[in-house]
Amino acid sequence: MGQRSAIPAVHEVLALLASELDIHGHEMVTGAVRAQLSITRAKNDGANRADTAARIATEVSRDLAEAARPALRRVFNMTGTVLHTNLGRALYAEPAIDAALTAMRYPLALEYDLEEGRRGQRDSAVQQMVSEITGAEDAIVVNNNAAAVLLMLAALAAGKETIVSRGELIEIGGAFRMPDVMESAGTQLREVGTTNRTHLSDYAAAIGPNTGLVMKVHPSNYQVVGFSRSVSCAELAPVARAAGVPLVDDLGSGVLVELARYGLPHERTVQEALAEGVDLVTFSGDKLLGGPQAGIIAGRRDLVQLCARHPLKRALRLDKVRLAALEATLRLYRADHHLVRDMPTIRHLAADPSSLAERGQRILAAVAGLGEKIDADLRLRPTSAQVGSGAMPLDVMPSLALILTPHGGGADTLAARLRRLPIPVIGRIERGQVILDLRCCDDEAVFISNLQSLAG
Ligand SMILES: *Cc1c(COP(=O)(O)O)cnc(C)c1O
């Protein structure tokens, strides 16, 4: 009994946890106290009752804080992949954040026509912006581009054939494989050409009375190089039109500006695809477009309306928050001379070597003493970054990284410590070094103070 008396009762520890009780509630705090008490009983370190109660209260408070941390936490994306699917792809521009907050906080003219005072169209704001920017007759929005492709195929080609080149039967990742999507949509895949070469005559020979669509697919995450041939939409459009079959193009990334303006390789824009005579295009909201997750179907009005009236549209529709954010994002393209300033995705892609070098020097100077404390060498080194999300898979951008080389080896351990920082830092490991690409590190001051806690 003399030994047991060193263990405080539950209520004695609870008395030390008033603010935890207020935040987490009685049940949760009591559970955490009991868990720590049973650990203490097992250890029996001989401390007196009051000290043990205080120590348990501290540990309970830490356990509760840990359990209360959200799983979807903010991180620093230092991977060198600007649009990282596992880290949430595009960041919203500030006007999109404002629009999203307003949509969350207040009632919204979502499906309401303020001029007429009656029911309106859910997608009309986005439709107007897409039409203005791209020249498309009409447009609708769904949950993501995978949904846009599914809806388009179901609405326009169910029970019929969809003609696709064998070189474009892509798998995007996350089980998005074009042949499977076609099956789900109820359209029969009609493959033409070979893996490396498809000719206009292959398409022409395949078009028949049972053809629902001719489809082009952006190969996104791979490229066929060497002895290869694919047919452009400009070549294909007259053939499809003469046969009375719609030509559709799954563009993947929704590029709305000439990326060469920002020192990037040219990537075919939505406007270009439509000008080549494509009847419908599908593209993502959160890849190169730089907005929220969304999928846009744009082009010929009669075809867009067939998609809009299909029952799947209701199941795949976009929620009000992202709809508002998408409208605000698209508005930025009307004054597109400010895109580098206003759009995080464009800013990160356009970051030039001299501004990265200045950022690197500032960060390195600020963390100068850290290397000694964590027994690692810290220096700057040129690296290469990539766009990500299946956009321009073979193109890399010159970039700059903070390189952490642990003296005793153990890059994995250091990377794990970086992931446990107050704001987890996600880099990559190459040849025993942790590489933190600085391209997307806008928030320098926060990054620096966050990194300093590695020493603590
Ligand atoms: C990324 C991509 C998709 C899927 O788009 P999500 O918006 O991620 O659903 C479909 N097709 C192509 C060609 C893509 O690149």
The ligand as an SDF file (V2000), in Angstrom:
LIG
                    3D

 15 15  0  0  0  0  0  0  0  0999 V2000
   -4.6990   14.9520  -64.9190 C   0  0  0  0  0  0  0  0  0  0  0  0
   -5.4480   14.3980  -66.0680 C   0  0  0  0  0  0  0  0  0  0  0  0
   -6.7320   13.8610  -65.9040 C   0  0  0  0  0  0  0  0  0  0  0  0
   -7.3980   13.8000  -64.5570 C   0  0  0  0  0  0  0  0  0  0  0  0
   -7.6760   15.1010  -64.1020 O   0  0  0  0  0  0  0  0  0  0  0  0
   -8.0800   15.3520  -62.5630 P   0  0  0  0  0  0  0  0  0  0  0  0
   -8.4500   16.7950  -62.5220 O   0  0  0  0  0  0  0  0  0  0  0  0
   -6.8990   14.9930  -61.7520 O   0  0  0  0  0  0  0  0  0  0  0  0
   -9.2510   14.4570  -62.2930 O   0  0  0  0  0  0  0  0  0  0  0  0
   -7.3830   13.3650  -67.0120 C   0  0  0  0  0  0  0  0  0  0  0  0
   -6.8080   13.4120  -68.2230 N   0  0  0  0  0  0  0  0  0  0  0  0
   -5.5710   13.9110  -68.4260 C   0  0  0  0  0  0  0  0  0  0  0  0
   -5.0050   13.9240  -69.7960 C   0  0  0  0  0  0  0  0  0  0  0  0
   -4.8450   14.4330  -67.3550 C   0  0  0  0  0  0  0  0  0  0  0  0
   -3.6120   14.9330  -67.5360 O   0  0  0  0  0  0  0  0  0  0  0  0
  1  2  1  0
  2  3  1  0
  2 14  2  0
  3  4  1  0
  3 10  2  0
  4  5  1  0
  5  6  1  0
  6  7  2  0
  6  8  1  0
  6  9  1  0
 10 11  1  0
 11 12  2  0
 12 13  1  0
 12 14  1  0
 14 15  1  0
M  END
$$$$
